[in-house]
Amino acid sequence: MKKYIIWLLSLVIINACSTNKPTEEASNSNQKLSKANTMEKVNFKSEAVNLVGNLYFPSNYEEGKKYPALVVSGSWTTVKEQMAGLYAQRLANEGFITLAFDFRNFGESGGEPRFYESPALKKTDVKNAVSFLESMEEVDNSKIGAFGVCAGAMYTLMAASEDARIKSVVTTASWLHDAEAVKLFYGGEEGVNAKIEAAQAAKRQYNETGEVQYIPAISREDESAAMYGPYDYYLNPDRGAIEQWSNDKFAVMSWEDWLTTDPMPTAENINVPTLMIHSDGAVLPQYTKNYFERIATTDKELFWMDTELQSPYHQFNYYDQENEVAESVSKASQWFATKM
C-alpha cells in the first residue's frame, strides 16, 4: 500500500511538471516580446551628472535582435515629457529604439544650477546620450542617429559636427541663430547687451553666494520673461504647460551662453546624411536655409512645408500638432531607414 501511494505521488509530480512546462515556455516567449511598444525609464551619466531619460522600444521589438536607435532632443528649457517624448514615441513606432531625456539642470536630471540653459553643455549631453545607446546590447551601434526639434536641432547639429558616431541627422523647425539673429528677438543690440550683462552679474552672484537669479520661462505680461508673448504651447496645460515643466524659472545667467552661441559654422563639419524640415512660418527660416547651404555633405535634403501662419507661429505646431508631427515623423523615419 505504501509503495502504491508513493507511485501515485510520483505520477502527480510528473504530471504537474509536464503541465507547467508549456506554461514556462509561453512565459519565456512572452518575455522575449515584453519590451515591444513600451517605455522604460533609464539613467546615464554625462560628465558625472546623472541624466534621466525615457527609452522607447519599437512595436516589433524582439529580444536578441539589434535595432537602429535615435537620440531625440526638444526645445530650450523643455523636459522629456514635452515635444521630445512625443517624437521619440512616434519614431519608436516606426521601428527605432529612441531616447528622450532631460538635459542636465532640467526635469528629473541632476545638475546645478537648476534651469541653467547652456547650449555647450546640452551638446555634450547629446553626445553622452549616444554613448548610453552604444552601451545597450539591443542597439546596432553602426546605426545611431539624432533628431532635434527647435533648439534641440541646434544642440543636435553641434553634437553631430563633432561626433562621428552619429550616422544621420534630422531636424524639424530648427532654431539656429547668430549674433545678428538674436537681436531680432531680444531687443536689438541694446537688449542683447543688457541681457548678457545681467547674466554675467548673475554668474558672479552665484559664484559668491550660491544664489540663483530667476525670471519666468514664459509670460504674457512680464516682459523680462525668457519667452514673452502669447505662445499657446507653453501656456496651455493641454499642450506644453505640463506639471513636469517649470514655466516660472529660467536662470538669468543663461542669457550669456544662449545669446553668444553661434552654431552656424558647425555646418561645415557635418559630414553625415542630413534632413532639415522647416517652413516660412517657423522661426528664422532664412537661417535654416543658410545652415543647410553650408552643410559639408552633399547627402542632404531641405524639406519645406506649406503654411499660412506667419513666422514664428507655425513653429509651435511642430511641437504637438498632428499635421506637422505626422509629416515630420514620416519624412524622418524614411530618412533614417535609408541613411544609416
N, C-alpha and C positions, 0 to 999 in steps of 0.2 A: 504493500500500500504506500509506504514511504517512497519507494522508487517511482511509483506511478505519479505521485504528487510532484516529485522533482521533475519528472518528464513533462508533466503538464505546464509547470512553471517555465521550463526551458522553451516550450512551444510559444508561450505568451511573450516571452522576451524576444525570441527570434522574429515573431510576427510584428511586434512593436517596432523593432529595428527596421524591418522591411517596410513598414508603413511610413516611418519617418524619413527614409532615405529619399524618396521622390520630393517630399516637402523641403528637405535640406537643399536638394539640387535646384528646386524652384526658387528657394530663398537666395541661393548664390546667383542664379540667373537674374533675379530682380536687383540684387546688389550691383551687378555689372551696369545696370541702367539707372541706378539710383540718382545719379547726378544730372540726368537728362532734363533739360529745361528748368534748371534750378539755379538759385543764387546762394553763394556761400561767403560769409564774412571772413576776411583774411587780414593778417598783419605782416608788415615787412618793414625793413629799415632803409632810411635814406640819410646818410651821414649821421648815424647813431640815433636819429629821430624815428620814433615809431609811427608808421603810417597805417591807416585803416582803410581797407577797400572792400568793395563788393565784387565778387568774381562770378560771372555768369557763364553757364555751360549751355552748349547748343542742344536743341531738342533731339538730335540724332546721336547724342553722346553715348559711347560705349567704352567701358574700361579696357585698357590695353592698347587703345588707338591713340595716335597723336593728332593734334588739331592746330590749324593756324590760330594765332592769337593777336589781340589788339589792345593797346593802351588807349583809353578814351578819356579826354580831358574837357572840362567845361569852362565857362567864362570866369573872369576875375571874381574874387570874393565868394564864389559858389561852393556848394558841397555836393557830394556824390549822389545825393538823392534828387538833384535837380536835373539839368539837361544831360550831364554826363551819364547818369544812371539810365535815363530814358534811351539814349543812343546805344549804350552798352547792351541793354536788354534786347533792343530791336536787332542789333547786329549779331548777337548770340543766336537769335532765331534764324539767322542766315548761315549758320554753321561754324561760327568762330567762338573760341573762348575769349571772353572780354573782361577787362578790368577797369572799373570806375573807382576812383579813390579820392579821399580827402587829402589835399595838399597839406604840407606842414603848416601849422598855425591856424588851421581851419577844421571845423567839424569834429570828428572823433579822433583825428590825428593829433600827435603831440607837437611840440614846438612852441617857442616863445620868441617874441611877444605874440599874443593872440591877435588874429585878424590883421597881421602884417603881410601886405601884398608885395612880393618880390619876384619879378619875372626870372631873375637869375636862379633863385632857389627853386622855383617851380620847374624850370628847365632841368635842373639836377634831379628833382623828384620824378620827372617823366623818365629819365634815364635809369633811375633805380627801380621804377616800376617795370621796365624792360628786364632788368636783372632778376626781379621776382618771377616774372613769367618764364624766363630761361630756366629757373630752378625747378619748374614743375615738370614732372615726367609725362604729363598729358599734352604738353606743348611741343610742337615742332619748332625747334629753335631757328631753323632756316626760314621760317615764315612768321615773323613778328612784325606787325605794322602798328601805325599810330594814327588816331583820329582825333581832331580837335575842333571845338566849337568856339567862335568868338575869340576871346583872349587865349583860350585853350589852344587855338590854332597857332597863335604866336609862340606859346611855350613849346608846342609840338614841333614846329618848324625849327626853332632854335635848337632843340634836342637832336633832331634828325640831321642837322647840319654838322653835328659833332660826333654822332653815334652811328657807326655803320651797321650795328645790329638791327636798326630799324630799316626794314627792307622796302617799305612803301608807306606813303603818307596820303591822307585825305583830310581836307579842311572844309568846313562849311561856315558861311557867314564870318569869315576871319576878321579879327581886329588886328590890323598891322599899322603902326604909326612911326613917325619920326619927329624931329624937333619942330617941324612946321605944322604937322598934322595935329599935335596936341594943343596947339594954340586955338584951333577951331572949336575945341570942346571945353577948354579950361580957361577962358577969359583972355585970350590973346597972350602976347609976350608978358604983359604985366601980371596977368592972373597966374600964368605958369611960374614965373619967378617968385611970386608971393607964396605959392604952394610949396615950392622947393625950399624956400627959406623957412617956412613953418615946419616942414619935415626935418630939416637939419636941427632946428631948435628942439623938436620933439625927441629926436635921437639923443641929443645932449642930455635932456631931462631924463630919459630912460636910463642912460648910462650912469648918471649921477644918483638917481633916486629909485630906479626900478619902476617908476610910474609911467603908464602908457596913456597918451592923449588920444581920445577917440572923437570921431564925428559920425553921423548916421551914414550907413551904406546907401540908403535910398530915402528920398523925401520929396513930397510935392511942395512943401512950404519952406524948408530950411535950405537956403542957397549954399551953405557950406558943405552939404552932403556930397559924398563921392559921386552919387548919381542923383542929379536934381532934375526932376521932371515927371510927367505923367506916364511913367513906364509901367504899364499894367502887369507885365510878367512878374516884376519884383514886388508889386503892391497887392496882388491878388492871391489870397490863400488857396484858391483853386488852381493856381498855376505855380509860380515860383516862390511865393511868400510862405514857405512851409516852416514848420516848427524847428527843423534841424538847422535852418539858416538864420543868421543874426542880421536883421535889417537895420539894427541900430549901432553897429560897430564897424568902423573902418579906421585902422591905425593911421594917424596923421603922418607918422614917419614914412608911410608907404609912398607918399607923393614923389619923393626924390627918386626912388627906384623905378616907379612907374613912368614918370614923365621923362626920364633921361635914358630909358631903354630904347634902342633903335634896332629892331630886328631886320631891317631891310637888307643890309649887307650879307646876312646869312644865306640869302637865296643863292649866292654864287658857290656855296658849298653843299647845296642839295643835289645829290647825285643818284637819287633813287626815284622810281616812278611816283609822280605827284599829281593828284587831282584836287583842284580848288573849285568849290561850289559857292556861288555868290549871286548878287543881284544889284541893280541900280538902287533899290530901296533899302538895301542893307547898309552897314556902316562903312564909310570910307571906301567906296567901290573902286576909285581910281588907284588906291594904294594896293588893293589886291591884284589889280591888273599890272601895276608896276612890279610888284614882287614876282608875279608869275613870269613876266618877261625876263627877269633876271635869274630865274632858276637855271642851274647849270645843265641839268639833264634835258635831253630832247624828248624823253618819255614822260610827257606831261600833258594835262588837259585842263582847260578852263571852261567850266560848265556854268552858263549864265541863265538864271531863272527869270521869267517874266513876272512883273508885279505892277500894280497901280499905286502901291504905297510909296510914299516919299521916304528918302533916307533921313533918319536911321530906323524908321518904324517897322520896316519889313524884317529887320534884324531879329526882333523878338519872336517872330513867327517860327524862325528856325529852331527855337528853343523847345517848343512843345506842340505846335500846330500840325495837324495830321498831313496836310498837303506838302508842307516843306520838309517835315521829318521823313515821311514816306519816300519822297523823291530823293532826298539825301541818302537815306539808307539803301535804296535801290541802286543808286549810282555807286555808292561806296562799296557795297558788298560785291558788285560786279568787278569793280576796280581791284579790290584786294584779292579776289578769287583768281584773277588772271595776271596780277602783277607781283605776286610774292612766290 
